[in-house]
Amino acid sequence: MPKNVLVIEDDLANILLMRKILMDEDINVDVVSDAISAWEKLKTNRYDLFVVDLNLPFGKNGFEFLSRLRSLDEYKSVPVIAITAYIGIFTREDCLAKGFDYYFSKPFDIESFVKTVKKFLNKK
């Protein structure tokens, strides 16, 4: 059964890239550009993994999304991967300490990204 991934990203180039590389791996991908839209998706879909940009529009960042997501029983242990272009502001250590399962800085290595996503999806 295909796995479902929700990508929360507001940069069109990154959206197109992640959608293509994940779909090429037979992974179902939904993409939204902000946390508000992500909550709407969660009302009707179940996800096996999240890829979350840390700098999101409308005042909700990736850390806030993660905190709220982890408050839901069904998502307490679902893997969440952080991605960011703000390397000096959001460090790997900060992200892991706050509960993200993995961290990628942009631009990221595609092969490493795919390998990491598949590793987390195969744990389920």
C-alpha positions, 0 to 999 in steps of 0.5 A, a space after each residue: 500500500 502506498 505511503 502518504 506524505 504531506 509536504 508543507 512548503 511555500 517555494 514553488 521550485 521546491 514544491 515541484 522538486 519534492 513532488 516529482 522525486 517522491 512520486 517517482 518513488 511511488 509515494 502519494 504526495 499532497 502539497 500545501 503552502 502553509 500550516 493553515 492549509 495543512 490542518 485542512 488536509 489533516 481533517 480528511 487525510 492520514 499521513 505517514 510522514 511530513 516534510 515541513 519548511 520552517 519558515 512558513 507564511 501567515 505567522 505560523 512556522 514549522 515549529 508551531 506546526 510540529 508542536 500542534 501536530 504532536 499534541 494529536 494522539 495519532 501523530 505523536 510518533 509520525 516522522 516529521 522532517 524539517 527543511 530550511 534555507 535559514 541555516 544560521 537561524 534554524 540549526 539541526 540541533 534546534 530542530 532535533 531538540 524540538 522534536 523533528 526527526 530529521 533536518 535538511 538545509 536547502 538546497 538539499 541532496 536529492 539522493 539523501 532526501 529520498 533515502 531518508 524519506 524511504 527510511 522513515 516510511 519503511 519503519 512504519 
